[in-house]
């Protein structure tokens, strides 16, 4: 959970490069149905993180098998492509797979229920 807290803190500060360094190469980034990329390079990790317009404060995290399901409160963040707008203050869930202190899978999670999988859908926060 230390990795998740550090990643979210970097992103919230607008440190996209710092947030990107928490991703393993390769890793999976799934930001909802049909929005899945495999990250192979540092530049791709930076682009994936830059595409997240909000920062986030980690509220809680729970292990579910190989996943860590994290609940965040969204915040504004500085930097390019930032602009959380009405999303600031809202809750969002993300499921992570962490291996060797790096994010191997980042998956936008369903609003309710069990952690998302790369096969599943669900109502997105």
C-alpha positions in Angstrom: 0.0 0.0 0.0 3.0 2.2 0.3 3.4 2.2 -3.4 -0.2 3.2 -4.0 0.1 6.0 -1.5 3.3 7.3 -3.0 1.9 7.0 -6.6 -1.2 9.0 -5.7 0.8 11.6 -3.8 3.1 12.1 -6.8 0.2 12.5 -9.2 -1.7 14.8 -6.8 1.4 17.1 -6.8 1.4 17.1 -10.6 4.6 15.0 -10.7 3.6 12.9 -13.7 7.2 11.6 -14.1 7.4 10.6 -10.5 4.0 8.8 -10.7 5.1 7.0 -13.8 8.2 5.6 -12.1 5.9 3.5 -9.9 4.8 1.4 -12.9 6.7 -1.7 -13.9 7.8 -2.2 -17.5 5.7 -3.7 -18.9 2.5 -3.1 -17.1 -1.2 -2.9 -17.9 -3.3 0.3 -17.6 -7.0 -0.2 -17.9 -9.1 2.9 -17.5 -12.5 1.4 -18.2 -14.0 -0.8 -20.9 -12.1 -0.4 -24.2 -9.4 1.8 -22.6 -6.6 -0.7 -22.1 -2.9 -0.1 -22.9 0.2 -2.1 -22.2 3.0 0.2 -21.0 6.4 -0.8 -22.4 8.3 2.5 -21.9 8.8 5.3 -19.4 7.2 7.7 -21.9 4.1 5.5 -22.2 3.9 5.4 -18.3 4.1 9.2 -18.3 1.4 9.5 -20.9 -0.9 7.2 -19.1 -0.5 9.2 -15.8 -0.8 12.5 -17.6 -4.1 11.4 -19.0 -5.5 11.3 -15.5 -6.9 14.8 -15.0 -7.4 14.4 -11.2 -5.1 13.9 -8.3 -6.2 11.5 -5.5 -5.9 11.1 -1.8 -5.8 7.4 -0.7 -8.6 6.8 1.8 -8.4 3.0 2.2 -6.9 -0.1 0.5 -7.8 -3.8 1.0 -6.3 -6.9 -0.4 -8.6 -9.2 -2.5 -6.5 -12.1 -3.7 -3.8 -10.7 -6.0 -5.5 -7.3 -6.2 -5.3 -4.4 -3.8 -8.5 -2.4 -4.1 -8.0 1.2 -3.3 -10.6 3.9 -2.6 -9.6 7.5 -3.4 -11.0 11.0 -3.0 -10.3 12.9 -6.2 -8.6 16.3 -6.1 -7.4 18.9 -8.5 -3.8 18.6 -9.5 -1.4 21.0 -11.2 0.2 20.4 -14.5 -0.5 19.6 -18.2 -3.9 17.9 -18.9 -5.0 18.6 -15.3 -8.5 19.7 -14.6 -10.6 17.6 -12.4 -13.5 20.0 -12.5 -16.7 18.6 -10.9 -14.8 15.3 -10.2 -12.9 16.9 -7.3 -14.2 15.6 -4.1 -15.8 12.5 -5.7 -14.8 9.0 -4.8 -13.0 6.6 -7.2 -11.8 3.0 -6.9 -8.8 1.5 -8.6 -7.5 -2.1 -8.4 -3.8 -2.6 -8.4 -1.5 -5.6 -8.8 1.8 -4.7 -7.1 4.9 -6.9 -7.7 8.4 -6.0 -6.5 7.3 -2.5 -5.3 5.9 -1.6 -8.8 2.5 -1.3 -10.3 2.0 -4.2 -12.7 -1.7 -3.6 -13.3 -3.8 -0.4 -12.8 -7.5 -1.1 -13.3 -10.3 1.4 -12.9 -12.6 -0.6 -10.6 -16.4 -1.0 -10.5 -18.3 1.3 -8.2 -19.5 -1.6 -6.2 -18.7 -5.2 -5.7 -15.6 -7.3 -6.2 -12.4 -6.0 -7.8 -12.5 -5.5 -11.5 -10.6 -7.9 -13.8 -9.3 -7.3 -17.3 -12.3 -9.4 -18.5 -15.0 -7.5 -16.5 -16.9 -4.3 -16.8 -19.1 -2.7 -14.3 -20.3 0.7 -13.4 -17.3 3.1 -13.4 -16.9 5.7 -10.8 
